[in-house]
Amino acid sequence: MGVGHYENFPVASLLVPARLREPIRVIYRFARSADDFADEGEDPPDVRLRKLAEYRRQLAAPAEPLLREVAKIIREHELPVELFADLLDAFAQDVTRKRYASFAEVMEYCRRSANPVGRLLLHLFKRTSERDLQDSDAICSALQLINFWQDIELDYAKDRRVYLPQDEMARFGVTERHLAEKICDRAWEHLLQFQTQRTRALMLSGAGLGQRLPGRIGLEIRATIQGGLRILEKMERAGYDVFRRRPRLRPFDWPLLFLRAV
């Protein structure tokens, strides 16, 4: 799963008002748990899909403790249950699909795998104007794409999954041999440069959300944006060799990110 346990999203940090930390933790536990069904362990595909289907059933009739917690926050905060269902659809797709023909297909996956998390957070904060939701979608999709690009080698090594659009790979002269043999040549660099530039533009298109939302939540969003942009910077500085130098945030990055966010 490209989300990588949502490592690019701050999780219920101290910047979030205390009253909302627990519902946010529940949302992330739900997402992680379902993600694990799709990606972790040795279960065959039919077992993984059956577990995800059971989660979907329990959205309507919760039995397990976690699903009861989900039902509780849905009720208390008037959260759209279909956003939880979208996440499950994306995780089920990860079980059955390993290639994406076009960027449009990748973005449709992001709509269900990442955007629901941002929308749920906006519902918690009662900020659900169309502009806010669209900007959140841009940020979350960009974060998902960043996770795809930083995990290219891991996804391919683990189960031969490729999120790079197949038509764009062909356009730049990149084949799966690049992935199998970890080839970082000019064709690969040009493809990844194209992906990072487009991803940065998408992220920045939603950046107004962090300016509009007040106080700590606005700062949280701005810090999240800066975290994603920082990873793109690291990819560029490494010459797009994500095979040998997986870009990720380290402790010494955080002061810089919060300085930029402020």
Residue pairs with C-beta under 8 A, 6 or more apart in sequence:
1 35
1 38
1 39
1 91
1 94
1 113
2 113
2 144
2 147
2 148
2 151
2 155
2 161
2 163
3 31
3 35
3 113
3 114
3 144
3 147
4 147
4 150
4 151
5 32
5 35
6 28
6 31
6 32
6 117
7 147
7 248
8 143
8 146
8 147
8 224
8 227
8 228
8 231
8 249
9 28
9 117
9 143
9 224
10 220
10 223
10 224
10 227
11 24
11 25
11 28
12 20
12 21
12 22
12 24
12 25
12 28
13 220
15 216
15 217
15 219
15 220
15 223
16 24
16 216
16 217
16 220
17 216
17 217
20 124
20 125
22 73
23 73
23 76
23 77
23 124
24 121
24 124
26 66
26 69
26 70
26 72
26 73
27 70
27 73
27 117
27 120
27 121
28 117
29 66
29 69
30 66
30 67
30 70
30 84
30 87
31 87
31 117
33 55
33 66
34 52
34 55
34 87
34 88
34 91
35 91
37 43
37 48
37 51
37 52
37 55
37 91
38 48
38 52
38 91
38 92
38 94
38 95
39 94
43 51
45 95
45 96
48 95
49 92
49 95
49 96
52 88
52 91
52 92
52 95
53 92
55 67
55 88
56 85
56 88
58 64
58 67
59 67
59 70
59 71
59 81
59 84
59 85
59 88
60 81
62 68
62 70
62 71
70 84
73 79
74 81
74 84
77 123
77 124
78 123
79 120
79 123
79 124
80 119
80 120
80 123
83 116
83 119
83 120
83 123
84 116
84 120
86 111
86 112
86 115
86 116
87 112
87 113
87 116
87 117
89 112
90 109
90 112
90 113
91 113
93 109
93 112
94 113
94 161
98 159
98 160
98 161
98 162
99 162
99 166
100 106
100 109
100 162
100 163
100 164
100 165
100 166
101 165
101 166
101 167
102 165
102 166
102 167
102 168
103 165
103 168
103 198
105 165
106 145
106 148
106 163
106 165
107 141
109 163
110 140
110 141
110 144
110 145
111 137
111 141
113 144
114 140
114 141
114 143
114 144
115 136
115 137
115 140
115 141
117 140
118 136
118 137
118 139
118 140
119 128
119 133
119 136
119 137
121 136
122 128
122 132
122 133
122 136
125 213
125 217
127 213
131 208
132 209
132 212
132 213
134 206
135 205
135 206
135 207
135 208
135 209
136 206
136 209
137 206
138 202
138 203
138 205
138 206
139 203
139 206
139 207
139 209
139 221
139 224
139 225
139 228
141 202
142 199
142 200
142 202
142 203
142 206
142 228
143 203
143 224
143 228
145 195
145 199
145 202
146 199
146 203
146 228
146 231
146 232
148 155
148 163
148 164
149 192
149 195
149 196
149 199
149 235
149 242
150 231
150 235
150 242
150 246
150 247
150 248
151 242
151 246
152 162
152 163
152 164
152 179
152 242
152 243
153 179
153 182
153 242
153 243
153 246
154 246
155 161
155 162
155 163
156 162
156 176
156 179
156 180
162 176
162 179
164 174
164 191
164 195
168 191
168 194
168 195
169 175
169 191
172 187
172 188
172 190
172 191
172 194
173 187
174 187
174 188
174 191
177 183
178 184
178 185
178 187
178 188
182 243
182 244
184 239
184 240
184 241
184 243
184 244
188 240
189 239
189 240
192 235
192 240
192 242
193 236
193 240
196 232
196 235
196 236
196 240
199 232
200 229
200 232
203 225
203 228
203 229
206 225
207 222
207 225
209 221
210 218
210 219
210 221
210 222
210 224
210 225
210 261
211 218
211 222
212 218
213 221
219 258
219 261
219 262
222 260
222 261
222 262
223 257
223 258
223 261
225 261
226 257
226 258
226 260
226 261
227 249
227 253
227 257
230 249
230 253
230 256
230 257
231 247
231 248
231 249
232 247
234 245
234 247
234 248
235 242
235 247
238 245
238 247
249 257
